[in-house]
Amino acid sequence: MAKLVECVPNFSVSREKDPAVFQGLVDTANSIPGCFVFDVQSDGNHNRCVFTLLGSPEAMGEADGDSDADSDKDSENDGNGDDSRFTV
């Protein structure tokens, strides 16, 4: 049986306040092989958006920067583990 993982990241940006950054997040999510953007909610009053992503464990690892392909990527930044594809 195939495994399915749900990931629900939220960001301090909204479609209403910063459409270019918001669209960049949507485009990034859509670019990850095996990742399906199930839902996106945006709240301009609170400057937040929440994504619901579904996919294989490997795809979700790629989305949150936890994949083997990115295992040495954190050495390129400050070492805080923030090597997500969603880093803006």
Contacts in CASP RR format, 6 or more apart in sequence:
PFRMAT RR
TARGET T0000
AUTHOR 0000-0000-0000
METHOD contacts of the structure
MODEL  1
MAKLVECVPNFSVSREKDPAVFQGLVDTANSIPGCFVFDVQSDGNHNRCV
FTLLGSPEAMGEADGDSDADSDKDSENDGNGDDSRFTV
2 56 0 8 1.000
3 56 0 8 1.000
3 57 0 8 1.000
4 54 0 8 1.000
4 55 0 8 1.000
4 56 0 8 1.000
5 54 0 8 1.000
5 55 0 8 1.000
5 56 0 8 1.000
5 57 0 8 1.000
5 59 0 8 1.000
5 60 0 8 1.000
6 38 0 8 1.000
6 52 0 8 1.000
6 53 0 8 1.000
6 54 0 8 1.000
6 55 0 8 1.000
7 51 0 8 1.000
7 52 0 8 1.000
7 53 0 8 1.000
7 54 0 8 1.000
7 60 0 8 1.000
7 63 0 8 1.000
7 64 0 8 1.000
8 50 0 8 1.000
8 51 0 8 1.000
8 52 0 8 1.000
8 53 0 8 1.000
9 50 0 8 1.000
9 51 0 8 1.000
9 53 0 8 1.000
9 63 0 8 1.000
9 64 0 8 1.000
9 86 0 8 1.000
10 48 0 8 1.000
10 49 0 8 1.000
10 50 0 8 1.000
10 51 0 8 1.000
11 25 0 8 1.000
11 48 0 8 1.000
11 49 0 8 1.000
11 50 0 8 1.000
11 51 0 8 1.000
11 86 0 8 1.000
11 88 0 8 1.000
12 47 0 8 1.000
12 48 0 8 1.000
13 21 0 8 1.000
13 22 0 8 1.000
13 25 0 8 1.000
13 47 0 8 1.000
13 48 0 8 1.000
13 49 0 8 1.000
13 88 0 8 1.000
14 22 0 8 1.000
14 42 0 8 1.000
14 43 0 8 1.000
14 44 0 8 1.000
14 46 0 8 1.000
14 47 0 8 1.000
14 48 0 8 1.000
14 49 0 8 1.000
15 22 0 8 1.000
15 23 0 8 1.000
15 42 0 8 1.000
15 44 0 8 1.000
15 49 0 8 1.000
16 42 0 8 1.000
16 43 0 8 1.000
16 44 0 8 1.000
17 44 0 8 1.000
17 47 0 8 1.000
21 88 0 8 1.000
22 42 0 8 1.000
22 49 0 8 1.000
25 49 0 8 1.000
25 51 0 8 1.000
25 86 0 8 1.000
25 88 0 8 1.000
26 37 0 8 1.000
26 40 0 8 1.000
28 85 0 8 1.000
28 86 0 8 1.000
29 35 0 8 1.000
29 37 0 8 1.000
29 51 0 8 1.000
29 53 0 8 1.000
29 63 0 8 1.000
29 86 0 8 1.000
30 37 0 8 1.000
31 85 0 8 1.000
32 59 0 8 1.000
32 62 0 8 1.000
32 63 0 8 1.000
32 85 0 8 1.000
33 59 0 8 1.000
33 62 0 8 1.000
34 55 0 8 1.000
34 56 0 8 1.000
34 58 0 8 1.000
34 59 0 8 1.000
35 53 0 8 1.000
35 54 0 8 1.000
35 55 0 8 1.000
35 59 0 8 1.000
35 60 0 8 1.000
35 62 0 8 1.000
35 63 0 8 1.000
36 53 0 8 1.000
36 54 0 8 1.000
36 55 0 8 1.000
37 51 0 8 1.000
37 52 0 8 1.000
37 53 0 8 1.000
38 52 0 8 1.000
38 53 0 8 1.000
38 54 0 8 1.000
39 51 0 8 1.000
39 52 0 8 1.000
40 49 0 8 1.000
40 50 0 8 1.000
40 51 0 8 1.000
40 52 0 8 1.000
41 49 0 8 1.000
41 50 0 8 1.000
42 48 0 8 1.000
42 49 0 8 1.000
43 49 0 8 1.000
53 60 0 8 1.000
53 63 0 8 1.000
58 67 0 8 1.000
60 66 0 8 1.000
61 67 0 8 1.000
62 69 0 8 1.000
62 70 0 8 1.000
62 85 0 8 1.000
63 84 0 8 1.000
63 85 0 8 1.000
63 86 0 8 1.000
64 84 0 8 1.000
64 86 0 8 1.000
65 73 0 8 1.000
65 83 0 8 1.000
65 84 0 8 1.000
65 85 0 8 1.000
70 83 0 8 1.000
73 83 0 8 1.000
74 80 0 8 1.000
74 81 0 8 1.000
74 82 0 8 1.000
74 83 0 8 1.000
76 83 0 8 1.000
77 83 0 8 1.000
END
